[in-house]
């Protein structure tokens, strides 16, 4: 046996596959459970897409016209409607393979950019979701249900756009962190209040954050129609931010992918490190999963709850800042298309694990971006994505349904269930 | 779970001397605020504010406009606030503290309104009419929440159920050309959503808040999808019309209140009937006792032979029916068509009204009227061209709810087993 690097790799691969095929008994049970942790979300997504297809079929006029003619024509029309919708979803979110190949062959840089633009746009769409759902996930880990990501996003956007347009003559090295930090601060303030109320008075954060959402929304409406309105503008919109506050674009127009995605991934790593690799993160998770044990262990529940909620808000606020500094360059009325609410579902979909959350956000950003194309090409309204999201989330939250449908074995050990504490807050 | 919170008794809390003084100081502050913000800003001391007291000038019962001299009225408001504040600090209102607080806030609002109306006129009757019409949905949403939470199932899906109700009522109402069938369909669609909520949270023991979130997202997506695909494309699918107002003979002739309360469409009357029936049923019948026992201590209820699961399903379905009705009122009770996201978060405000009203139907109605009033005031002041941004008025109910929730105005008490899935042992 010669010890070339190549054979080493080959050996390693072989060992890896052997491990995979013949796991030791103790590992088997662990992997079986871990396998379901991946399998169930995948099956949930698959089932969601199937139900979505049924949905598209049952609301398609062509299908009813087809069945009016003959059964076969109806089936064909059903297939066509689903195929056209889902293929439009695919080309809109990932890109059209033939266009990509043609563009690469031609070597024209603009054509290549255009061909790859759908997937870049998907990343742009996923970007705010990563921030916001990381925030929500962090909250869940600390045992608080942050429905207020939407309001925190608004506050983050307001703060960062203000720093973005009002301060002039700064270097981007200072201005961008400053504006991003302002966004985090805005969200943090909006997270701190319900966190403090929960820890000190027991007022449930679900209601408080919902209330804070509406307060933030009304506040932004007032600011945009009054103090922060662009001079001379008739519609409620702020001035554009200074060029020094704009998050740099990677590939230049027409693509829009900007530095925000890197910041988001760094934040995901930081959150991962914080909650799984630090003592404080351990406290946070203990308080979140078993407050009684945390109290007996002498952990400061009040502090953890407040800081957890504040950080959660800060992350959501960065999501708002990201949209302002990277995509819109200003703040207009109702700029959020429900990022905060969707991010709740995404945090749950990612099982409140930063890696899972990033993946879920990427999936949802992709779906959403593709859905725009789907609406144009096949006339299926973009809202189908929300229906899919709800169905997938329902299956994730109630895995027993998926197990029944696909005859999966229930895990022997108690699995991690998603839960939020009741109104009492105790 | 929430037992630690329930140890606080309302009477005890109100009697604490520190709280008594803080309240008294707050009353005085309101008085100072009236002087600072309203009295000092009056330019013309002889100005009057004109309040129109008649909704419809063709009606038989007309009352003359109420003409209020601005400055004296505000001095009176300030004076009463000061007197109440001093009494509160010296002796304390004891268990009437919240009532006194309500009175002071009302005086403050009246002073504010008078200041805004100075030199112009505003229809007081119109404000109350608008208040009622926006209170209908808020109250029904609150009742929906009360129904399900009294049985121990948290329902934050009211918003979604309302959207489904609104869309279905408009759609079915247009197709069948019958508002009644539309209304029934709207209620049924709310119940369908509630059934899903029930299956997820009762059968599969999913966390009830997550299950509610699922319903909200699902309903938002589904209604927007159908509305975009069909209702906006084909106008005839979205023209259900609205229920016509029915004047109740006799009662409608009561001055001022008659035209406001007794000349409405059938939905408003149904709301009042549901409100009264629910209030009596929950507190004065065997059925109500059972529902509440399931919400407070399901294990004890089960031991006594009450079917917890069935009671919870029934409560959630009834809750869905009420939310579906509230949604139907949006489309076929007032606007006459469905628009995407037309409920605009009223389901959540209804939830706030439920908490504000301490999980009690009449309390929920009171809170609904209060929030509706803020709403109505906001839209009337916009017409008046007030320099106070209406957004701040619209924020008021939310801030008030947070204050109530924080226990400043006395603790609210959620049913003890609210949000806890029941597992039979």
Interface residues (C-beta under 8 A of the other chain):
Chain A: X59 X145 X147 X197 X201 X202 X203 X204 X206 X207 X208 X210 X211 X212 X214 X215 X218 X219 X221 X222 X225 X226 X338 X341 X342 X344 X345 X348 X379 X380 X381 X383 X384 X385 X386 X387 X388 X389 X390 X391 X393 X394 X397 X398 X400 X401 X417 X418 X419 X420 X421 X422 X423 X424 X425 X426
Chain B: X1 X2 X3 X4 X5 X154 X156 X196 X200 X204 X205 X206 X207 X209 X210 X211 X213 X214 X215 X216 X217 X218 X220 X221 X222 X224 X225 X226 X228 X229 X230 X345 X348 X349 X351 X352 X355 X389 X391 X392 X394 X395 X398 X399 X401 X402 X405 X406 X407 X414 X416 X418 X419 X420
